[in-house]
Amino acid sequence: MVTSKKNLLLLLKIAVGGVLLYVLYREVNQGHAILSAFRSANWLDVLICALLLFPNFFIQYYKWRYLLRTNTTAW
């Protein structure tokens, strides 16, 4: 019973996300501009950004772990 409820909730989330993406794409109505931007992108810059993204996640993780580990109050 609980598993079917979780599956239904997951399906509902996916459906809502899909509808929101469709509405956003339809309202922006610049699909050709998005494709043009991807075609003219400097792929070396995109690769560098993608490679720096993962170390940034780890740095943020350790930063928040350190900040939340302390037992002092901020005020």
N, C-alpha and C positions, 0 to 999 in steps of 0.2 A: 504494500500500500504506500509506504513512504517512498519507495523507489519510483513508482509511477507518478507520484506527486512531484518529485524532483525532476523527472523527465519532462513532465508537462510544463513546469516552471522554466526549464532550460529551453524548451521549444518556444514558449511565449517570449522569452528574452530575445531569442534569435529572430523571431518574427517581428517584434517591435524594432529591433536594430535594423533589420532589412527594410522595413517600411520607412524608418527615419532616413536611411541612406538614399532610398529612392526619392523621397520628397526633397531632400537636400539637393540631390543631383538635378531633379526636375526644376526646382526653384532657381538654382544658380544658372542652369541652362548654358553653361559654357564648357561643355564636354570637349569641344574642339580646342579650346584654349588650354585645358588641362593636358590633353594629348600633345599639343604643340610644346608646352613647357617641358614635358618629359623627353620629347625628341630633341630639344635644343639644350638639354641639361649637360653640364660638364661632368661626365661620369667619374672622372678622377676625384672631383670634389665630393660627389655622392659616396664614393667608396671610402674616402677618408672619414667623412662624417659617420658612416655606418660602422667603421672600425673603432671610432672613438666613443660610440654610443655604449658599447658593452663595458669598457672600463669605467665609464661614468656611472653606470648602474652599481658597480661594486663600491665605488667611492661614496656614492650616496648611501648605500647600505651601511657601510662602516661609520659614516658620519652620524646617521640617525641612531645606530646601535650605541655609539659612544654617548650621544646626547641623552638618550633615554635610559641609559644604564646608570647615570649619576643619580644620587638620592637627594640632591639639593633642590630646593624650590626656586623658581625663576623670579618670584616676587617677594 
